[in-house]
């Protein structure tokens, strides 16, 4: 059964700095609120930490998405700021979070 997916972006464009970040994830609607989002983000962070030279990663979410806010914060996300974005013609407030890594790929 399909639960969800995660995408890891190796670099940030100006657009991804505003909306998207290094990591994007999606959990199927009927599978939400069961801990899968927290788990797949944790696993992605471990993968990045072990395979890339990133000191920190950027994650973004809509200001009204309480589920993503919770997932990001459970994984150590620290709110950097909130910015205004226009996505598909709709004005939204985007939260930007940074999560620090411990760079075990260098050990």
DSSP file (Angstrom, degrees, kcal/mol; ACC not computed):
  #  RESIDUE AA STRUCTURE BP1 BP2  ACC     N-H-->O    O-->H-N    N-H-->O    O-->H-N    TCO  KAPPA ALPHA  PHI   PSI    X-CA   Y-CA   Z-CA
    1    1 A X              0   0    0      0, 0.0     2,-0.4     0, 0.0     0, 0.0   0.000 360.0 360.0 360.0 135.2    0.0    0.0    0.0
    2    2 A X        +     0   0    0      1,-0.2     3,-0.1    25,-0.0    25,-0.0  -0.600 360.0 169.0 -73.3 123.6    1.3    3.5   -0.9
    3    3 A X        -     0   0    0     -2,-0.4    25,-3.0     1,-0.4     2,-0.3   0.806  54.0 -62.5-102.1 -44.8    1.8    5.5    2.3
    4    4 A X  E     -A   27   0A   0     23,-0.3    -1,-0.4    32,-0.0     2,-0.3  -0.976  42.6-116.3 177.8-173.0    3.7    8.6    1.0
    5    5 A X  E     -A   26   0A   0     21,-2.5    21,-2.6    -2,-0.3     2,-0.3  -0.973  10.8-154.5-148.5 160.6    6.8    9.9   -0.6
    6    6 A X  E     -A   25   0A   0     -2,-0.3     2,-0.4    19,-0.2    19,-0.3  -0.994   5.0-157.4-138.9 145.0    9.7   12.1    0.1
    7    7 A X  E     -A   24   0A   0     17,-3.4    17,-2.3    -2,-0.3     2,-0.5  -0.981   3.9-157.1-124.5 134.9   12.0   14.2   -2.2
    8    8 A X  E     -A   23   0A   0     -2,-0.4     2,-0.5    15,-0.2    15,-0.2  -0.953   7.3-156.3-112.4 125.3   15.5   15.3   -1.4
    9    9 A X        -     0   0    0     13,-3.9    -2,-0.0    -2,-0.5     3,-0.0  -0.889   6.7-153.9-104.1 127.1   16.8   18.3   -3.2
   10   10 A X  S    S+     0   0    0     -2,-0.5     2,-0.3     1,-0.0    -1,-0.1   0.618  76.4  15.0 -77.5 -13.7   20.6   18.6   -3.4
   11   11 A X  S    S-     0   0    0     10,-0.1     2,-0.5    11,-0.1    -1,-0.0  -0.963  74.0-117.2-153.2 167.3   20.6   22.4   -3.8
   12   12 A X        -     0   0    0     -2,-0.3     2,-0.2     4,-0.0    10,-0.1  -0.942  17.0-163.0-116.6 128.2   18.4   25.4   -3.4
   13   13 A X     >  -     0   0    0     -2,-0.5     4,-1.9     8,-0.1     5,-0.2  -0.462  44.5 -97.8 -87.8 173.3   17.3   27.8   -6.1
   14   14 A X  H  > S+     0   0    0      1,-0.2     4,-1.1     2,-0.2     5,-0.1   0.893 128.1  50.6 -58.5 -38.7   15.9   31.2   -5.3
   15   15 A X  H  > S+     0   0    0      1,-0.2     4,-2.6     2,-0.2     3,-0.5   0.919 109.0  49.3 -66.8 -44.0   12.4   29.7   -5.7
   16   16 A X  H  4>S+     0   0    0      1,-0.2     5,-2.6     2,-0.2    -1,-0.2   0.795 104.7  59.7 -67.7 -27.0   13.2   26.7   -3.4
   17   17 A X  H  <5S+     0   0    0     -4,-1.9    -1,-0.2     1,-0.2    -2,-0.2   0.841 113.8  37.8 -65.7 -31.8   14.5   29.0   -0.8
   18   18 A X  H  <5S+     0   0    0     -4,-1.1     2,-0.3    -3,-0.5    -2,-0.2   0.840 136.5   4.8 -86.5 -36.2   11.1   30.7   -0.7
   19   19 A X  T  <5S+     0   0    0     -4,-2.6    -1,-0.3    -5,-0.1    -2,-0.1  -0.877 123.9  24.5-155.1 113.9    8.9   27.6   -1.1
   20   20 A X  T   5S-     0   0    0     -2,-0.3    40,-0.5    -3,-0.2     3,-0.3  -0.342  71.9-167.8 131.5 -54.1   10.0   24.0   -1.2
   21   21 A X      < -     0   0    0     -5,-2.6    38,-0.2     1,-0.2   -10,-0.1  -0.126  51.7 -49.9  67.7-165.0   13.3   23.8    0.7
   22   22 A X  S    S+     0   0    0     36,-2.8   -13,-3.9     1,-0.1     2,-0.4   0.761 124.4  42.0 -76.9 -27.3   15.7   20.8    0.6
   23   23 A X  E     -A    8   0A   0     35,-1.0    37,-0.4    -3,-0.3     2,-0.4  -0.975  58.6-179.6-130.8 133.9   13.0   18.2    1.5
   24   24 A X  E     +A    7   0A   0    -17,-2.3   -17,-3.4    -2,-0.4     2,-0.3  -0.984  11.4 178.4-126.0 142.9    9.5   17.8    0.3
   25   25 A X  E     -A    6   0A   0     -2,-0.4     2,-0.3   -19,-0.3   -19,-0.2  -0.974  13.5-165.5-143.6 158.6    7.2   15.1    1.5
   26   26 A X  E     -A    5   0A   0    -21,-2.6   -21,-2.5    -2,-0.3     2,-0.5  -0.992   4.1-162.1-144.4 133.3    3.6   13.9    1.1
   27   27 A X  E     -A    4   0A   0     -2,-0.3   -23,-0.3   -23,-0.2     5,-0.1  -0.979  34.6-107.5-116.9 129.8    1.5   11.4    3.1
   28   28 A X    >   -     0   0    0    -25,-3.0     3,-2.0    -2,-0.5     4,-0.5  -0.241  33.0-116.9 -53.4 138.6   -1.6    9.9    1.6
   29   29 A X  G >  S+     0   0    0      1,-0.3     3,-1.4     2,-0.2    -1,-0.1   0.865 112.6  49.3 -51.4 -47.2   -4.7   11.4    3.1
   30   30 A X  G 3  S+     0   0    0      1,-0.3    -1,-0.3     3,-0.0    -2,-0.1   0.617 111.3  52.1 -73.1  -8.7   -6.0    8.2    4.7
   31   31 A X  G X  S+     0   0    0     -3,-2.0     3,-0.5   -28,-0.2     5,-0.4   0.371  86.0 114.7-104.2   2.6   -2.5    7.5    6.2
   32   32 A X  T <   +     0   0    0     -3,-1.4    -3,-0.0    -4,-0.5    -4,-0.0  -0.287  65.3  30.7 -74.8 159.8   -2.1   10.8    7.9
   33   33 A X  T 3  S+     0   0    0      1,-0.1    -1,-0.2    -2,-0.0    -4,-0.0   0.786  91.1 100.5  64.8  31.9   -1.9   11.4   11.6
   34   34 A X  S <  S-     0   0    0     -3,-0.5    -2,-0.1     0, 0.0    -1,-0.1   0.256 101.5 -98.5-124.4   6.8   -0.3    8.0   12.2
   35   35 A X  S  > S+     0   0    0     -4,-0.0     4,-2.1     3,-0.0     5,-0.1   0.396  90.3 118.4  93.6  -3.3    3.3    9.1   12.6
   36   36 A X  H  > S+     0   0    0     -5,-0.4     4,-3.0     2,-0.2     5,-0.3   0.882  73.6  52.8 -66.6 -37.9    4.4    8.3    9.0
   37   37 A X  H  > S+     0   0    0      2,-0.2     4,-2.1     1,-0.2     5,-0.2   0.936 110.8  46.8 -62.0 -46.3    5.3   11.9    8.2
   38   38 A X  H  > S+     0   0    0      1,-0.2     4,-2.2     2,-0.2    -1,-0.2   0.909 114.8  48.6 -60.5 -42.6    7.5   12.2   11.3
   39   39 A X  H  X S+     0   0    0     -4,-2.1     4,-2.6     2,-0.2    -2,-0.2   0.940 111.4  46.0 -65.7 -49.2    9.1    8.8   10.4
   40   40 A X  H  X S+     0   0    0     -4,-3.0     4,-2.2     1,-0.2    -1,-0.2   0.867 113.6  50.0 -68.3 -32.1    9.9    9.5    6.8
   41   41 A X  H  X S+     0   0    0     -4,-2.1     4,-2.6    -5,-0.3    -1,-0.2   0.929 110.5  50.1 -68.1 -42.6   11.3   12.9    7.6
   42   42 A X  H  X S+     0   0    0     -4,-2.2     4,-2.2    -5,-0.2    -2,-0.2   0.924 112.0  47.9 -59.0 -44.7   13.5   11.5   10.3
   43   43 A X  H  X S+     0   0    0     -4,-2.6     4,-2.3     1,-0.2    -1,-0.2   0.887 111.2  50.5 -64.9 -38.9   14.8    8.8    7.9
   44   44 A X  H  X S+     0   0    0     -4,-2.2     4,-2.8     2,-0.2     5,-0.2   0.908 109.7  50.8 -64.5 -41.4   15.4   11.4    5.2
   45   45 A X  H  X S+     0   0    0     -4,-2.6     4,-2.7     2,-0.2    -2,-0.2   0.901 110.5  49.2 -63.3 -40.5   17.4   13.5    7.6
   46   46 A X  H  X S+     0   0    0     -4,-2.2     4,-2.0     2,-0.2    -1,-0.2   0.918 111.5  49.6 -63.2 -43.1   19.5   10.5    8.6
   47   47 A X  H  X S+     0   0    0     -4,-2.3     4,-1.3     2,-0.2    -2,-0.2   0.936 113.3  45.3 -61.5 -47.8   20.1    9.7    5.0
   48   48 A X  H  X S+     0   0    0     -4,-2.8     4,-2.5     1,-0.2     3,-0.5   0.924 112.1  52.6 -61.4 -44.4   21.2   13.3    4.2
   49   49 A X  H  < S+     0   0    0     -4,-2.7    56,-1.5     1,-0.2    -1,-0.2   0.851 115.0  41.4 -60.8 -35.5   23.3   13.4    7.3
   50   50 A X  H  < S+     0   0    0     -4,-2.0    -1,-0.2    54,-0.2    -2,-0.2   0.624 126.7  29.6 -87.9 -14.5   25.1   10.2    6.3
   51   51 A X  H  < S+     0   0    0     -4,-1.3     2,-0.3    -3,-0.5    -2,-0.2   0.543 111.2  53.5-125.9 -10.5   25.6   10.9    2.6
   52   52 A X  S  < S-     0   0    0     -4,-2.5    53,-0.4    -5,-0.2    54,-0.1  -0.836  71.8-123.9-128.4 165.2   25.8   14.7    2.1
   53   53 A X        +     0   0    0     -2,-0.3     2,-0.3    52,-0.1    -4,-0.1  -0.119  59.9 138.9 -98.7  34.7   27.9   17.5    3.4
   54   54 A X        -     0   0    0     -6,-0.4    49,-0.4     1,-0.2     3,-0.1  -0.629  39.0-166.5 -84.1 136.3   25.0   19.7    4.6
   55   55 A X  S    S-     0   0    0      1,-0.3    46,-3.3    -2,-0.3     2,-0.3   0.768  79.0  -3.6 -84.5 -30.6   25.3   21.5    7.9
   56   56 A X  E     -B  100   0B   0     44,-0.3     2,-0.3    46,-0.1    -1,-0.3  -0.978  65.9-138.0-155.7 160.7   21.5   22.2    7.9
   57   57 A X  E     -B   99   0B   0     42,-2.3    42,-2.4    -2,-0.3     2,-0.4  -0.941  14.8-132.1-126.7 150.3   18.5   21.7    5.7
   58   58 A X  E     -B   98   0B   0     -2,-0.3   -36,-2.8    40,-0.2   -35,-1.0  -0.850  22.2-179.3-102.0 132.3   15.6   24.0    4.9
   59   59 A X  E     -B   97   0B   0     38,-2.5    38,-3.2    -2,-0.4     2,-0.3  -0.979   5.5-167.1-126.6 144.9   12.0   22.9    5.1
   60   60 A X  E     +B   96   0B   0    -40,-0.5     2,-0.3   -37,-0.4    36,-0.2  -0.916  10.5 166.5-128.1 156.3    9.0   25.0    4.3
   61   61 A X  E     -B   95   0B   0     34,-1.7    34,-3.2    -2,-0.3     2,-0.1  -0.977  43.5 -84.4-158.5 161.3    5.2   24.6    4.8
   62   62 A X  E >   -B   94   0B   0     -2,-0.3     3,-1.6    32,-0.2    32,-0.2  -0.410  38.6-121.9 -66.1 145.3    2.1   26.7    4.7
   63   63 A X  T 3  S+     0   0    0     30,-2.7    -1,-0.1     1,-0.3    31,-0.1   0.719 112.5  51.2 -62.5 -22.1    1.4   28.6    7.9
   64   64 A X  T 3  S+     0   0    0     29,-0.3     2,-1.6     1,-0.1    -1,-0.3   0.464  80.9 100.6 -95.0  -2.3   -2.0   26.8    8.2
   65   65 A X    <>  +     0   0    0     -3,-1.6     4,-2.3     1,-0.2     5,-0.2  -0.612  44.2 173.8 -88.0  84.0   -0.6   23.3    7.8
   66   66 A X  H  > S+     0   0    0     -2,-1.6     4,-2.0     1,-0.2    -1,-0.2   0.795  74.7  56.9 -63.9 -28.5   -0.6   22.2   11.4
   67   67 A X  H  > S+     0   0    0      2,-0.2     4,-2.3     1,-0.2    -1,-0.2   0.933 109.7  42.7 -70.1 -45.4    0.4   18.7   10.5
   68   68 A X  H  > S+     0   0    0      2,-0.2     4,-2.8     1,-0.2     5,-0.3   0.885 111.9  55.5 -67.2 -37.5    3.5   19.6    8.7
   69   69 A X  H  X S+     0   0    0     -4,-2.3     4,-2.5     1,-0.2     5,-0.2   0.943 110.6  45.6 -57.5 -46.7    4.4   22.2   11.4
   70   70 A X  H  X S+     0   0    0     -4,-2.0     4,-2.4     2,-0.2    -2,-0.2   0.913 113.1  49.5 -64.0 -44.0    4.2   19.4   13.9
   71   71 A X  H  X S+     0   0    0     -4,-2.3     4,-1.0     2,-0.2    -2,-0.2   0.933 113.9  45.3 -61.4 -47.3    6.2   16.9   11.8
   72   72 A X  H ><>S+     0   0    0     -4,-2.8     5,-2.5     1,-0.2     3,-0.6   0.927 114.5  47.3 -64.1 -45.7    9.0   19.5   11.1
   73   73 A X  H ><5S+     0   0    0     -4,-2.5     3,-1.5    -5,-0.3    -1,-0.2   0.856 107.0  56.9 -68.0 -34.5    9.2   20.6   14.8
   74   74 A X  H 3<5S+     0   0    0     -4,-2.4    -1,-0.2     1,-0.3    -2,-0.2   0.767 106.2  53.0 -64.6 -24.2    9.3   17.0   16.0
   75   75 A X  T <<5S-     0   0    0     -4,-1.0    -1,-0.3    -3,-0.6    -2,-0.2   0.153 132.4 -89.5 -98.4  18.0   12.3   16.5   13.9
   76   76 A X  T < 5 +     0   0    0     -3,-1.5    24,-0.4     1,-0.2    -3,-0.2   0.570  68.3 163.1  92.4   9.8   14.2   19.5   15.3
   77   77 A X      < -     0   0    0     -5,-2.5     2,-0.5    -6,-0.2    -1,-0.2  -0.419  22.6-157.7 -65.9 132.8   13.0   22.2   12.9
   78   78 A X  E     -C   98   0B   0     20,-2.4    20,-2.1    -2,-0.2     2,-0.2  -0.961  24.0-116.7-113.5 122.8   13.5   25.7   14.2
   79   79 A X  E     +C   97   0B   0     -2,-0.5    18,-0.3    18,-0.2     3,-0.1  -0.394  32.9 178.2 -61.7 122.1   11.3   28.4   12.7
   80   80 A X  E     -     0   0B   0     16,-3.4     2,-0.3     1,-0.4    17,-0.2   0.886  57.3 -47.3 -89.9 -50.9   13.5   30.9   10.9
   81   81 A X  E     -C   96   0B   0     15,-1.3    15,-2.7     2,-0.0     2,-0.4  -0.971  43.8-112.5-167.6 177.4   10.8   33.2    9.5
   82   82 A X  E     -C   95   0B   0     -2,-0.3     2,-0.3    13,-0.2    13,-0.2  -0.997  34.8-177.6-124.9 132.6    7.4   33.5    7.8
   83   83 A X  E     -C   94   0B   0     11,-2.6    11,-3.4    -2,-0.4     2,-0.4  -0.893  28.4-110.5-129.4 159.5    7.2   35.0    4.3
   84   84 A X  E     +C   93   0B   0     -2,-0.3     2,-0.3     9,-0.2     9,-0.2  -0.748  39.7 175.2 -88.2 135.1    4.5   35.9    1.9
   85   85 A X  E     -C   92   0B   0      7,-2.9     7,-3.1    -2,-0.4     2,-0.5  -0.938  28.2-140.7-133.5 156.5    4.4   33.8   -1.3
   86   86 A X  E     -C   91   0B   0     -2,-0.3     2,-0.5     5,-0.2     5,-0.2  -0.971  24.5-179.0-118.0 113.6    2.0   33.5   -4.3
   87   87 A X  E >  S-C   90   0B   0      3,-2.7     3,-1.8    -2,-0.5    -2,-0.0  -0.960  71.9 -17.3-117.0 119.9    1.6   29.9   -5.3
   88   88 A X  T 3  S-     0   0    0     -2,-0.5    -1,-0.2     1,-0.3     3,-0.1   0.867 129.9 -52.1  51.9  39.8   -0.7   29.2   -8.3
   89   89 A X  T 3  S+     0   0    0      1,-0.2     2,-0.5    -3,-0.1    -1,-0.3   0.490 115.7 114.7  80.7   3.6   -2.1   32.7   -8.0
   90   90 A X  E <   - C   0  87B   0     -3,-1.8    -3,-2.7     2,-0.0     2,-0.4  -0.921  63.9-131.9-111.5 129.5   -3.0   32.3   -4.3
   91   91 A X  E     + C   0  86B   0     -2,-0.5     2,-0.3    -5,-0.2    -5,-0.2  -0.663  37.3 167.0 -78.9 127.5   -1.3   34.4   -1.7
   92   92 A X  E     - C   0  85B   0     -7,-3.1    -7,-2.9    -2,-0.4     2,-0.5  -0.928  37.7-119.6-136.1 160.7   -0.1   32.3    1.3
   93   93 A X  E     - C   0  84B   0     -2,-0.3   -30,-2.7    -9,-0.2     2,-0.5  -0.910  31.1-156.5-100.1 128.3    2.1   32.7    4.3
   94   94 A X  E     -BC  62  83B   0    -11,-3.4   -11,-2.6    -2,-0.5     2,-0.4  -0.907   5.6-146.3-110.3 130.2    5.0   30.2    4.2
   95   95 A X  E     -BC  61  82B   0    -34,-3.2   -34,-1.7    -2,-0.5     2,-0.5  -0.780  12.6-156.4 -89.2 136.7    6.9   29.1    7.3
   96   96 A X  E     -BC  60  81B   0    -15,-2.7   -16,-3.4    -2,-0.4   -15,-1.3  -0.973  12.6-175.2-118.2 125.8   10.6   28.4    6.8
   97   97 A X  E     -BC  59  79B   0    -38,-3.2   -38,-2.5    -2,-0.5     2,-0.4  -0.895  13.5-152.1-118.7 145.3   12.4   26.1    9.1
   98   98 A X  E     -BC  58  78B   0    -20,-2.1   -20,-2.4    -2,-0.4     2,-0.5  -0.955   5.8-164.1-113.1 138.7   16.1   25.0    9.5
   99   99 A X  E     -B   57   0B   0    -42,-2.4   -42,-2.3    -2,-0.4     2,-0.2  -0.988  16.7-138.5-120.6 121.7   17.1   21.7   10.9
  100  100 A X  E     -B   56   0B   0     -2,-0.5   -44,-0.3   -24,-0.4     2,-0.3  -0.551  16.6-157.7 -79.1 142.1   20.8   21.4   11.9
  101  101 A X        -     0   0    0    -46,-3.3   -55,-0.1    -2,-0.2   -56,-0.0  -0.727  19.4-134.9-112.4 165.3   22.6   18.2   11.1
  102  102 A X        -     0   0    0     -2,-0.3   -47,-0.1   -46,-0.0   -46,-0.1   0.232  35.4-129.0-109.4  15.4   25.7   16.7   12.7
  103  103 A X    >   +     0   0    0    -49,-0.4     3,-1.6     1,-0.2     4,-0.1   0.833  39.9 168.4  49.6  50.1   27.5   15.8    9.5
  104  104 A X  G >   +     0   0    0      1,-0.3     3,-1.5     2,-0.2   -54,-0.2   0.657  66.2  78.4 -68.6 -12.5   28.3   12.2   10.2
  105  105 A X  G 3  S+     0   0    0    -56,-1.5    -1,-0.3   -53,-0.4   -55,-0.1   0.694  92.3  52.9 -67.7 -15.0   29.3   11.7    6.6
  106  106 A X  G <         0   0    0     -3,-1.6    -1,-0.3     1,-0.2    -2,-0.2   0.439 360.0 360.0 -95.5  -0.9   32.6   13.5    7.5
  107  107 A X    <         0   0    0     -3,-1.5    -1,-0.2    -4,-0.1    -2,-0.1   0.456 360.0 360.0 -93.8 360.0   33.4   11.1   10.4
